[in-house]
Amino acid sequence: MDTLYRMGVVGAGLMGSGIAEVCARAGLDVLVAESGSDALTAGRRRIEQSLARGVRSGKLSDADREQALARVRLTTDLGEFADRDLVVEAVAETERVKVDVFAALDKVVEREDAILASNTSSIPIMKLGMATTRPEQVVGIHFFNPVPVLALVELVPSLLTGQRTRQRAEDFVTTVLGKQVIPSTDRAGFVVNALLIPYLLSAIRMLESGFASAADIDQGMVLGCAHPMGPLALADLIGLDTTHAIAESMYAEFTDRG
Ligand SMILES: NC(=O)c1ccc[n+]([C@@H]2O[C@H](COP(=O)([O-])OP(=O)(O)OC[C@H]3O[C@@H](n4cnc5c(N)ncnc54)[C@H](O)[C@@H]3O)[C@@H](O)[C@H]2O)c1
């Protein structure tokens, strides 16, 4: 397996900070780009707090935490991504913003075989690939929240993604990060959100219509179906803005309110 050692992560929000953390814990050199200095400070704090939680829960030692932190650098200048082997974009779920990031990465990342990946939950990988001059090197690598805890990654090639990119991305996720991959067709919601989002929307409608209280809806699914948390708590964990954006992308593709 060829080594994808120099990682770039664009966006240090909920997901980008988690992706940066797992890559640093796996021994990779991680450069994270944020849009401004306040967001950069917040992103660094998120990574620090999550690593500190890992120490408190006995999942990593203090030395592991320090080494991981030393491998992460944050910047507001995407121009510093020239030497990156693999970049994972994790900015907000807005097509225009992601397309602009991919066009910028295409200009900046100099390595000929670099992989440009997106953590999008629902935006077609094809559209992101088409924003670059190298769509065969663009692929969806969709992590789950919280990234340090959940084992799953959906691997989403577009029709233009090359077989080598797909294989290298899969090797990276399984061998380097130790996560499990399921492949998905490049359709809004991929596998998991195509199932999950209609469920979350049903719970929201149930609450809105007064059919059941928020506490009862969540308790019903925790105690009745052994889910680790109820759908309303899960929608809050994902973020209502992200949940809404995924639902809109799915509606745009399937014209079905679910
Ligand atoms: N929230 C979830 O549970 C979840 C799960 C899986 C995948 N995702 C996907 O991950 C992506 C990020 O979601 P999130 O929940 O982390 O969002 P978030 O809002 O927490 O983070 C997005 C970050 O991107 C930054 N950003 C925006 N534009 C930027 C730019 N041009 N350059 C650099 N940084 C920029 C913002 O400042 C923010 O910190 C979305 O595509 C989302 O669909 C989210």
The ligand as an SDF file (V2000), in Angstrom:
LIG
                    3D

 44 48  0  0  0  0  0  0  0  0999 V2000
  -22.7230   16.6680   11.7480 N   0  0  0  0  0  0  0  0  0  0  0  0
  -22.6820   15.3620   11.4740 C   0  0  0  0  0  0  0  0  0  0  0  0
  -23.1350   14.5180   12.2660 O   0  0  0  0  0  0  0  0  0  0  0  0
  -22.0670   14.8830   10.1930 C   0  0  0  0  0  0  0  0  0  0  0  0
  -21.8210   13.5080   10.0140 C   0  0  0  0  0  0  0  0  0  0  0  0
  -21.2100   13.0560    8.8350 C   0  0  0  0  0  0  0  0  0  0  0  0
  -20.8800   13.9780    7.8440 C   0  0  0  0  0  0  0  0  0  0  0  0
  -21.1440   15.3060    8.0460 N   0  0  0  0  0  0  0  0  0  0  0  0
  -20.7520   16.2450    6.9690 C   0  0  0  0  0  0  0  0  0  0  0  0
  -19.5120   16.8490    7.3300 O   0  0  0  0  0  0  0  0  0  0  0  0
  -19.4580   18.1710    6.8070 C   0  0  0  0  0  0  0  0  0  0  0  0
  -19.1840   19.1310    7.9380 C   0  0  0  0  0  0  0  0  0  0  0  0
  -20.2240   19.0360    8.8950 O   0  0  0  0  0  0  0  0  0  0  0  0
  -20.0250   19.5510   10.3880 P   0  0  0  0  0  0  0  0  0  0  0  0
  -21.1480   18.9870   11.1630 O   0  0  0  0  0  0  0  0  0  0  0  0
  -18.6080   19.3200   10.8210 O   0  0  0  0  0  0  0  0  0  0  0  0
  -20.2520   21.1220   10.1750 O   0  0  0  0  0  0  0  0  0  0  0  0
  -19.7370   22.3180   11.1000 P   0  0  0  0  0  0  0  0  0  0  0  0
  -20.6210   23.4650   10.7810 O   0  0  0  0  0  0  0  0  0  0  0  0
  -19.5810   21.8620   12.5060 O   0  0  0  0  0  0  0  0  0  0  0  0
  -18.2690   22.6150   10.5410 O   0  0  0  0  0  0  0  0  0  0  0  0
  -18.0030   23.1990    9.3000 C   0  0  0  0  0  0  0  0  0  0  0  0
  -16.7090   24.0010    9.4590 C   0  0  0  0  0  0  0  0  0  0  0  0
  -16.2500   24.4020    8.1700 O   0  0  0  0  0  0  0  0  0  0  0  0
  -15.6840   25.6950    8.3000 C   0  0  0  0  0  0  0  0  0  0  0  0
  -15.6220   26.3080    6.9590 N   0  0  0  0  0  0  0  0  0  0  0  0
  -16.6450   26.8040    6.2280 C   0  0  0  0  0  0  0  0  0  0  0  0
  -16.1900   27.2380    5.0240 N   0  0  0  0  0  0  0  0  0  0  0  0
  -14.8530   27.0000    5.0130 C   0  0  0  0  0  0  0  0  0  0  0  0
  -13.8180   27.2080    4.0630 C   0  0  0  0  0  0  0  0  0  0  0  0
  -14.0850   27.7500    2.8760 N   0  0  0  0  0  0  0  0  0  0  0  0
  -12.5610   26.8310    4.3830 N   0  0  0  0  0  0  0  0  0  0  0  0
  -12.2880   26.2630    5.5840 C   0  0  0  0  0  0  0  0  0  0  0  0
  -13.2320   26.0190    6.5300 N   0  0  0  0  0  0  0  0  0  0  0  0
  -14.4950   26.3940    6.2510 C   0  0  0  0  0  0  0  0  0  0  0  0
  -16.5910   26.4070    9.2820 C   0  0  0  0  0  0  0  0  0  0  0  0
  -15.9320   27.5240    9.8850 O   0  0  0  0  0  0  0  0  0  0  0  0
  -16.8960   25.2890   10.2890 C   0  0  0  0  0  0  0  0  0  0  0  0
  -15.9580   25.2650   11.3550 O   0  0  0  0  0  0  0  0  0  0  0  0
  -20.7910   18.4050    6.0700 C   0  0  0  0  0  0  0  0  0  0  0  0
  -20.6040   18.1150    4.7180 O   0  0  0  0  0  0  0  0  0  0  0  0
  -21.7180   17.3890    6.7310 C   0  0  0  0  0  0  0  0  0  0  0  0
  -22.7730   16.9810    5.8950 O   0  0  0  0  0  0  0  0  0  0  0  0
  -21.7170   15.7860    9.1950 C   0  0  0  0  0  0  0  0  0  0  0  0
  1  2  1  0
  2  3  2  0
  2  4  1  0
  4  5  1  0
  4 44  2  0
  5  6  2  0
  6  7  1  0
  7  8  2  0
  8  9  1  0
  8 44  1  0
  9 10  1  0
  9 42  1  0
 10 11  1  0
 11 12  1  0
 11 40  1  0
 12 13  1  0
 13 14  1  0
 14 15  2  0
 14 16  1  0
 14 17  1  0
 17 18  1  0
 18 19  2  0
 18 20  1  0
 18 21  1  0
 21 22  1  0
 22 23  1  0
 23 24  1  0
 23 38  1  0
 24 25  1  0
 25 26  1  0
 25 36  1  0
 26 27  1  0
 26 35  1  0
 27 28  2  0
 28 29  1  0
 29 30  1  0
 29 35  2  0
 30 31  1  0
 30 32  2  0
 32 33  1  0
 33 34  2  0
 34 35  1  0
 36 37  1  0
 36 38  1  0
 38 39  1  0
 40 41  1  0
 40 42  1  0
 42 43  1  0
M  CHG  2   8   1  16  -1
M  END
$$$$
